[in-house]
């Protein structure tokens, strides 16, 4: 018996917030808290979503990123970072970090501690794969930032088409990639819940990484960061969603193992 092939439609357009809505990846707009201040204390959770190129299938939630901003002296603040990504066979890569930043335009990192770990198919940590990194920046370096720090810094930038911020990127807090720029591209409305919501777009361009687009609301709150086929989407349920998917992946792996025995 010949099985009919499932019809698949190529997305065919860049991933934007409007496309995320079409693909059911961005389904609800959460109004900003009345007291939200991008230069104050806040906690954001982002669901990490990827598109494999088709509208009907292959679009998955693969992890989450939680960033908490604490402290607010005139000179420094701290970002607490927790990043989880699901790998093959329910293995999960986890990064925990604490980054002390300058209270400047770029949230330039001063000192940081990162720990990288993995959980196995049973959900338990794999001790052999644990690693940590403690480092600090040179005192005179103030035009550096990192991919984690940009999630904070972009929220404090002015919505000004004439502005352009130049910097060197410290990718993953480890790999230096010079010659980057952050530019404001203007306002682009999306239609959600029967109303037009204006979103503001910043674009990051530079050597060694794919371009990033940062989409913010009128309150300067980062709603989505998009690069190629990957999107970080602000979602208060992100951690619960990924934990559920990780548990389902572990169960699927165990069923597969039993069938192979």
Buried (B, 14 or more C-beta within 10 A) or exposed (E): EEEEEEEEEEBEEEBBBBBBBEBEBBEEBEEBEEEBBBEEEBEBBBBBBBBEEBBEEEBBBBBBBBBBBEEEEEEBBBBBBBBBBBEEBBBBBBBBBBBBBBBBBBBBBBBBBBBBBBBBBEEEEBEEEEEEBEEEBEEEEBBBBBBBBBBBBBBBBEBEEEEEBEBBBBEBBEEEBEEBEBBBEEEBEBEBEEEEBEBBBBEBBBEEBEEBBBBBBEBBBBBBBBBEBBBBBBBEEBBEBBBEBBEEBBEEBBEEEEEEE
